[in-house]
Amino acid sequence: MSVFLLNDQNVFPAPNLAEKNGLLAIGGDLRPERLIAGYRLGIFPWFSRGDPLLWWFTSPRLVLFPNEFRIPRRLLRYKKKTSIKVTRDKDFVQVIKACAKTRVDTGEETWIGEEMQHAYIKLHQMGYAHSIECHMDGTLVGGLYGVALDKVFFGESMFSNRPNASKFALIELVSYLKSMQFQLIDCQMTTDLLLSFGAREIGGEEFQIQLQSSIKNITPGGYWNNDIDN
């Protein structure tokens, strides 16, 4: 198979044409229209500093069905005792910056460079990208962000500066998505943490079928924080 070169149109090759490692296409840009077109097909951008813009469709794909979500009992007990306060869409910019900084501080390579940050902040302003924040004593200590299209949430990254903070963000995310009748969370990459919460791998073809049945409308959902008291 070959890696495809994107042009100025918001059109992607078929996801099943991706290389075994998931690489599908190169080039293009991070305009909202292109990002939305990609996510609708399960295609996401991921590239390091100095690399060209790379687009991926990985298979198998780690997903989490909200109704299969499970929370370890010890974590529930800890959650009742913690002073961490969890909010939605209150501080998207700081969450995405913290996700990038945390990876750099731990010596990991990050794909969340300034270009990516600006692109997702724009999606947030348009009502497509959302964040969950965890604060302790007024300080941001954990969170996550991703993109929502109709009844699918595409998780992008999470961070934690306090024990279990990112887990609390995930619990809040799934609780909210259940209340809004979301059908699927795309976790992209397989991790032990997500597996412990009930995520599982499915094949690329099944993943595409799930997207087709759950994404009928790509109108932005607006901000998620209207019903949260501060």
Sequence and secondary structure as in RCSB ss.txt:
>XXXX:A:sequence
MSVFLLNDQNVFPAPNLAEKNGLLAIGGDLRPERLIAGYRLGIFPWFSRGDPLLWWFTSPRLVLFPNEFRIPRRL
LRYKKKTSIKVTRDKDFVQVIKACAKTRVDTGEETWIGEEMQHAYIKLHQMGYAHSIECHMDGTLVGGLYGVALD
KVFFGESMFSNRPNASKFALIELVSYLKSMQFQLIDCQMTTDLLLSFGAREIGGEEFQIQLQSSIKNITPGGYWN
NDIDN
>XXXX:A:secstr
   EE  SSS    GGGS TTSEEEE     HHHHHHHHHTT EE   TTS  EEE  SSEEEE GGG    HHH
HHHHHH   EEEESS HHHHHHHHHHHHHHTT   S  HHHHHHHHHHHHHTSEEEEEEEETTEEEEEEEEEEET
TEEEEEEEEESSTTHHHHHHHHHHHHHHHTT  EEEEES  HHHHHTT EEE HHHHHHHHHHH S       S 
TT   
